[in-house]
């Protein structure tokens, strides 16, 4: 699948900073020296918006022209995610397997664990656990994104702007209702938050559709300035770490998702850094997905160490640096080969499927 080589370095910088902030959310013991991180969960909505922007810029024309089918598009997205996604699930199994080997486990618990693992490896939520993806908490957002990607591909290939507008309106209504009911937008990662309403898909659909809209209106030239490029990157922690007392708890996340994040991404898409800053932003963007998807099980394993380091700033920074280095190694020595193998498997299955009707017809004659 040929992809555009256009890179928005400032958007990569935003993605990298947001990924590190998510680490602080899922490793609370390591970051216990920080104040309460109430709104860091909104980084996921920022990721969805960035994804809508990048997906539209990269794939829309080919989906609209028919050069890329929705099925091949979704397969490509799933394959892109899968190597590190599967590794995250395997790492999440380690504590369960350790408990099984050291303390034993009932047949019911073993069965539930097996169902959860099998569902996870198919991008499906666990039907037997309060958390949707208990082996790797951030995985819920990937499953949600794949669903929204499939809807987008189906609408794009039909050139249905009305369908995209309807998707935005329905998602906005659902997200607004959820925020009013729950007092926040921190839903989608556990079943109770989903039974209140389809918060998981709605959060993804709303921010993703906003990203599509932003991309459609990003056609101008870029300003070249390191100082201007750093501004939106620095705004990210300011937004996600803030808890203004003068704004109702249910209103602030809606303002971030509906106003602040779109404005931030639109501004960032029009300014590009250069030199070392550009290199750093691009590198951070390349590592951000891996850091996002494997940090949670690694944080659990950190706590399983016989003598875990003290929960200090130094230990926290060492953990983040270690995860980033591990992801860099995986991206270099594991991910390309795993993706090639998955692409080859997909191609073989597609070829076999395309030949099946002919074979059956020949047999019938």
C-alpha positions, 0 to 999 in steps of 0.5 A: 500500500503506497502512502504519501511521504508528507509529514507534519512534524509538529503534529508528530511532536504533539502526538509524542508529548500526549503519549508520554502524558498517557504513561503518567496516567497508567503508571500512577505509582511511578508518577505518584510524585505528580499532582492529580492527573484528572484530564490526561485521559483526553489525550485519547481524544487528541489521538483520534483527532490526529488520526482523522487528519492523517487518515484523510490526508493519506488515504481519502483520494485513493478510497474515493477513486476506488484505487483502495478498497475499504477492505484492503484499507482496514486490513492495512490498518489492522496489520499496521497496529498488530505487531506491537498490539499483540506484544502488549497483550502478551506482556499483559498475560505475564502477571496472569501466567505468573499467578497461575504458576505460583498460586494455581488458578481455578478452571473458571478463572483459567477459562475466563482468562483464555476467552479474554486473551483470544478476544483480545488477539482478535481486536475484540473486547473481553466479555468476562471482565469489567475492563474492555481490554484488561490485558492492555488498557489502551487497546480499547482505543485501537479497537474503537479506531478500527471501527471508525476507520471502517465506517469512514472508508465505507463513506469515503468510497461512496463520497458521502459527505452527508454520511460523514456529517451525520456521523459527526452529529450523532457522535457529538450528541452521544458524547454530550449526553455522556458528559452530562450524565457522567460529569466527564468523558472518561468512558469507553475503557470499561463496560459500565461506561459503555452501557451508559451509552456507546461512549467508546465509539462516540468518542472516537467518531467525534474526534476522528470526524473533526480531524477529517474536517480540519484536514479538508481545510488545511491546504495552505503553505506552512510557516517555518519556525521552531519557536512557533512549532514548539508552542502547540506542543507545549500547550498539550500538557497545559490542556491535559494537566489543567483542572480549572475550578471555574469551569464545570467538570462536564464542560471542560472536557467538552471544550477541550475536545470540541474547541481547544484540540481542533484549534491546536491541531489546525494551528500545528498543521500550518507550522513546521520546525526545522533542523534538530527540532524537526528531527526530534518531533519526527522521532517522537511521532514514530515512537509514540504509538509503541509507547502508547500501546505497550507502556501499560503492561510494562508498568504492571511488570515494573511493580512485579520486580522483586525490589522495584525502584523507589517511586521518584522522578528519576525512576519515572523518567528512567521508565519512560526512557526505557520504554522509548528505547525498547520501542525503538528497538522493536520498530527496527528489529521486529515490527517490519518483519512482523508486518511483512509476514502479516501482509504476506498472510493477508495476500495469500488469503486474498488470493485463495479467496479470489480463486475459490469461486473458480475452483468450485465452478470448475468442479461443478462442470 
